[in-house]
Amino acid sequence: MLPILLSSFFVLVALRPMGGVYAQTTEYSLTFNEASTVVNVNLQTRELRVVQSSGQVVQQIRLSANLDPAAVYTETAAGFTLTNAATDGTVLELAREVDTTAYSQFAVIRNEVPSSVTNVDCVNLLATNWYGGPQQKHQYWPVQKLRFNRYSMLSKEANNSAVGDRYWLNAYGSFLYVDPWTPLFVDQNYGQPGFMCFETRAALPYDTHGTSYDVRYTIGVAADARAAHMGAIERILGKPTGHPAESMVMEPIWSTWARYKRDINDAIVRQFAGEIVSNGFRGQYELDDDWEWCYGALTFNQTKFPNIRNTITAIRQLGFARTTLWIHPFINKGCEPWYSEARRRGYLVADHTGNTDTEWWNSVRGQAAYVDFSKAEVREWFSARLQAILDESGIDSFKFDAGESSWTPPDPLLNGPANLRPSQIVGDYLRTVARFGDLVEVRSALGTQDLPVFVRMIDKDSNWGWNNGLPTLITTLLQLNMVGYPLVLPDMVGGNGYDDSPPSKEMFIRWLQANVFMPSIQYSFVPWDFDAETVQIALAMTELHRRMAPAIMERFALAVSDGLPVNPPLWWVDPSDQTAQQIYDQYLLGDDIIAAPVTVENARARDIYLPRGSWTDGNSGELHTGPKWLRNYPVPLAMVPYFTRKV
């Protein structure tokens, strides 16, 4: 490989000892040999500009104000450094990582930044469409519409940000990825509308005890957004090493949660199973919250479940071949002897003073603790307790809840590198529980794209709006797929019915229809609580999903082999289509099926966009050639519009 070509323009320099040069009124370029990507850094404007082969500016970043216009330039094997020798001593490095004709990638690096120094690099959103970023309660799509104000970018409970990967892809064919150890806060559309600013500083919730911190983000460039994303999958994000069981795709999951909340016992569980079967359904049975003696006991409450093996056997005999159980990573104070034992053995996450007190949704403030999965012996202990449950009950596997780093005590002391705090706990928890087979589901994620398990959308609310309601079922699906999590488990049909607000009949049906072309269906609210028509529609939609199962499984296999998204956004089949880039209420299954469900209350028609290609209407058989709009397409309550590509 030839060396990188570096050039500087309009340069007035003074030689400096040790081989560096003082730069004045200088612009430096990082020129790739194979790729036609051009990267310029202008010290006067502090602008980092990335230009594609077409001449399109694909990234434009205003570098931190502490970059000295007289920074010392030094050439390196992969690029160059600029040192603030006369000010804070920090070093900015640009380093080439990938140089091919179709794809280029380089890193922006600041190592050993003094803890007293804050860097702020502001990304111009370039008036184009962006995808990815963290999961959000108001999951707008495309994501340049989002607003953040000094937002800590990690897996946390606030704003439903359980999946906190730092990856953003734009429609021009370029992505930004910030490494997980960087103490990152994001400002987007606040002080500077049209910009997304990366602020890095040694502040909570990140480690504040070191003398310095490191910053690194990667920029990738390709011909279009699809090619750039696949470059990120190959080089950075990774792909799952396996996929969930086909049974979770073929048949629905039936959870006790939304319908019963914590009011479950042996009689209710059996009754629910009987109702499901008597109404013509089958699938996987999921026993949710509240089955333990106390939270963290991991032992069945024998008042509620006198003989759990008999309960599970009865469910199996009704036709449920698979059963799973809800698990969380906490132990509440007062849950004895389990809490005291874990505390005594050092198995709970503590802060730097030794305090283990925290809280979660099933405790009050300071009355719970988070199991410390950063310790190998704790991982083994917790896994053994889970295996004991399986052995005792005959249950097959687990639904794992929580896992976000925000549940730890503030400023946690974990067993690992300080710069990975607090996010290390997320991966350590998920990698522990992912070993429990192909029925596992989790809800949190950060740098765990390789795990072969379902990532469940965080709980949705039973409403028609953007406040975590039905429209966000689709946009969350797209967001997760486009940060490298293609194995998405949608939340329960109709939402969770919080605040005594269960779904209406119409909402239940439209939610189910929106879910049909996603990897799996989860029921908890049930169609027979409405009327016979709802049951018939639900049976028909469940059967339609069953017919889609081969296509879903085919895409699962491609996710494992190639890293392809299972449910990509509509623009995936034509990345240059600016109309498709903005569609938020349709999605793809693979490359050949378009789902266009109704997500608006009382709507009996909708506009549908078909991108380039020949598309057959799945309901009428009519053939359409895109790109085109189907205006005012009729959608009666019993119908979900979908289209298959004619190859």
C-alpha positions, 0 to 999 in steps of 0.5 A, spaced: 500 500 500 502 506 498 503 511 503 497 516 504 498 523 501 498 529 505 498 536 502 497 543 505 495 549 502 497 557 503 502 555 508 507 559 512 511 555 517 516 556 522 521 550 523 520 547 530 525 542 533 523 535 533 521 535 526 514 538 527 512 545 524 508 551 527 502 552 522 499 558 520 493 559 516 493 552 514 489 547 511 491 540 511 488 534 507 488 527 508 488 524 501 486 516 500 490 512 495 484 507 492 478 511 495 476 518 492 474 521 499 478 527 501 478 530 508 480 537 509 482 540 516 482 548 516 486 551 522 483 557 521 476 555 521 477 549 525 473 545 520 473 538 518 470 537 511 469 530 508 468 530 500 465 524 496 467 522 489 461 526 487 464 532 490 458 532 495 460 534 502 458 528 506 461 531 513 462 538 515 464 538 523 466 544 526 472 542 531 473 544 538 474 551 540 481 549 543 484 547 537 490 552 536 490 556 529 498 555 530 497 547 532 504 543 531 503 539 525 506 532 525 506 527 519 504 519 522 504 513 518 496 513 517 495 521 517 497 526 521 497 530 528 495 537 530 498 539 537 496 545 541 503 546 544 502 553 546 495 552 550 493 545 553 497 540 550 492 536 547 493 532 540 488 531 535 490 526 530 486 523 524 488 516 522 486 512 516 483 505 517 480 503 511 482 505 503 478 501 498 475 504 491 468 503 494 469 505 502 473 509 506 474 510 513 478 514 518 478 516 525 478 522 529 482 521 536 484 525 542 488 521 547 490 523 554 485 529 554 486 532 561 480 531 565 479 539 566 479 540 558 472 539 555 472 538 547 466 540 543 466 538 536 459 540 532 457 536 526 453 540 521 447 535 519 447 538 512 440 539 511 439 531 509 436 525 513 440 522 518 438 515 521 440 511 528 442 514 534 439 512 541 432 509 542 427 514 544 420 515 547 419 520 542 422 516 536 422 521 531 424 518 524 429 520 520 432 522 527 435 529 525 428 531 528 430 529 535 433 534 540 438 533 545 441 537 551 447 535 554 445 528 553 449 522 556 449 517 550 449 510 553 444 505 555 439 508 560 432 508 563 431 515 561 427 517 555 427 509 553 434 510 551 435 502 553 439 501 546 444 507 547 449 506 541 453 512 538 452 511 531 449 516 526 448 514 518 446 520 513 443 519 507 449 522 503 453 515 504 457 517 511 456 515 518 459 517 525 461 512 530 463 514 537 467 509 541 463 507 547 469 509 552 468 516 550 465 520 555 460 523 550 454 528 551 450 530 545 447 537 544 442 536 538 438 542 535 438 546 542 443 552 542 445 550 535 439 548 530 441 544 525 447 541 528 449 535 533 455 537 537 459 531 541 461 534 547 466 530 551 468 531 558 470 527 565 463 528 568 458 523 571 455 518 569 462 517 566 468 516 570 471 522 574 477 519 578 482 519 572 487 524 570 485 524 563 480 521 558 480 518 551 476 521 545 475 517 538 470 517 533 470 514 526 467 516 519 466 512 514 464 514 507 461 510 501 457 511 495 450 511 498 447 510 505 446 502 504 453 501 502 456 506 508 452 502 513 454 495 510 461 498 511 460 500 518 457 493 520 463 489 517 468 494 520 465 496 527 458 494 529 458 487 527 453 482 526 449 477 530 452 470 531 446 466 531 438 468 531 432 466 535 428 460 535 424 459 529 418 457 534 418 465 536 417 467 529 412 462 527 407 462 533 406 468 538 408 469 545 403 470 550 405 474 556 401 475 563 404 482 563 399 487 560 393 484 562 394 482 569 400 486 571 403 483 578 396 479 579 398 472 577 398 466 581 397 458 579 389 459 577 390 465 573 396 462 569 392 456 567 386 460 566 389 464 561 392 458 557 386 455 557 383 462 554 388 462 549 387 455 546 380 455 546 380 461 542 384 458 537 391 460 538 397 457 540 404 459 541 409 461 547 407 462 554 411 467 558 410 468 565 412 475 567 412 479 574 410 477 580 412 470 581 418 471 586 418 470 594 421 477 593 424 481 588 431 478 587 430 471 591 429 467 584 425 462 588 418 461 586 412 464 591 409 458 593 403 461 596 402 463 589 405 457 585 405 451 590 408 447 585 411 450 579 412 444 575 405 442 575 403 449 573 408 448 567 406 441 565 399 443 565 400 449 560 404 444 556 398 439 556 394 445 553 399 445 547 404 450 549 411 447 547 415 453 550 415 457 556 419 463 559 420 466 565 421 474 567 428 475 570 431 482 572 438 483 575 436 486 582 435 484 589 431 489 593 432 490 601 428 486 605 429 480 600 432 475 605 436 472 606 438 473 599 440 481 599 444 480 605 448 474 602 449 478 596 451 484 600 456 480 604 459 477 598 460 483 595 456 481 589 452 488 588 454 494 584 457 499 589 460 506 588 466 509 590 464 509 598 462 502 598 454 504 598 450 499 594 443 503 594 439 504 588 432 503 585 428 501 580 421 500 578 419 495 583 422 499 589 423 505 592 429 510 592 435 507 596 431 500 597 434 496 592 441 493 589 444 491 582 447 485 581 455 486 579 455 482 573 462 485 572 465 480 576 466 473 574 464 469 580 458 473 580 456 471 573 457 464 575 453 465 581 447 468 578 447 463 572 447 457 577 441 460 580 437 461 573 439 454 571 436 451 578 429 455 576 429 451 569 431 445 573 426 445 578 420 448 574 421 445 567 421 452 564 425 453 557 428 460 558 427 467 560 425 474 558 431 478 561 428 485 563 432 492 565 440 492 564 441 499 563 447 502 566 443 508 569 440 503 575 447 502 578 449 507 584 451 513 581 459 513 580 459 505 580 466 502 582 466 496 577 471 490 576 474 493 569 477 499 566 475 505 569 474 508 562 468 503 561 464 505 567 458 505 567 457 502 561 461 495 562 455 493 566 450 492 560 455 488 556 457 484 562 449 482 564 447 481 557 453 476 555 451 472 561 444 471 560 445 470 552 447 463 554 440 461 556 438 459 549 435 461 543 428 463 546 432 469 550 430 476 549 433 482 552 431 490 552 438 493 553 444 494 548 450 497 547 455 494 543 452 487 543 450 487 536 453 480 536 449 477 541 444 471 537 438 474 541 432 478 541 432 485 543 425 487 545 423 494 544 422 497 551 415 498 553 410 502 549 404 506 551 397 505 549 396 511 545 396 513 538 401 519 538 408 520 538 409 519 546 411 512 545 405 510 542 403 506 536 407 510 530 413 509 534 412 501 534 415 502 526 420 508 528 423 504 533 423 498 529 427 502 524 432 505 529 434 498 532 435 495 525 439 501 523 444 501 529 445 494 528 440 490 532 436 486 526 433 481 531 428 486 534 422 483 538 416 488 538 413 490 544 406 487 546 400 488 541 396 494 544 401 497 548 402 496 556 395 499 558 399 503 563 395 508 567 389 504 567 388 506 559 388 499 555 387 499 548 381 500 544 378 495 539 381 499 533 388 500 537 389 493 538 387 491 531 391 496 528 397 495 532 397 488 531 397 489 523 403 494 524 406 488 527 405 482 522 411 483 518 416 484 524 419 478 527 415 476 532 408 477 535 407 478 542 400 478 545 398 480 552 391 484 551 387 479 548 382 479 542 376 476 545 376 481 551 373 486 545 368 481 540 368 476 535 370 480 530 377 482 533 378 475 534 377 473 527 381 479 525 387 477 530 386 470 527 387 472 520 393 477 522 396 471 526 396 466 520 398 472 515 404 473 520 405 465 520 406 465 512 411 471 513 415 466 517 419 463 512 421 470 509 423 472 516 427 466 517 431 467 511 432 474 513 435 472 520 440 467 516 442 473 512 443 478 518 447 472 521 451 471 515 452 478 512 449 483 517 443 485 513 437 488 517 431 484 517 426 490 517 430 496 514 427 503 512 423 504 505 429 507 502 434 501 503 431 498 496 433 505 493 438 509 497 437 515 492 430 516 493 429 522 497 421 521 498 423 514 501 428 517 505 423 521 509 418 515 510 416 513 517 410 509 517 412 504 512 417 499 513 420 493 509 421 485 511 428 484 507 428 487 500 422 485 497 416 486 502 413 493 504 408 493 510 404 500 510 399 499 516 395 504 518 397 508 525 392 513 525 386 513 529 379 512 525 383 512 518 380 508 513 385 510 507 392 512 507 397 514 502 402 509 500 409 510 497 412 505 493 420 506 491 423 503 485 421 496 482 415 492 480 410 491 486 404 486 487 399 488 492 398 483 497 391 484 498 388 485 491 394 482 486 394 489 482 401 490 479 404 497 480 411 500 478 415 505 482 417 510 484 409 512 485 404 514 490 398 510 491 393 516 494 387 515 499 388 507 498 382 504 502 384 500 508 378 497 512 379 495 519 380 488 517 386 489 512 393 491 512 396 493 506 402 490 504 406 489 497 411 484 494 416 485 489 416 482 483 423 479 481 
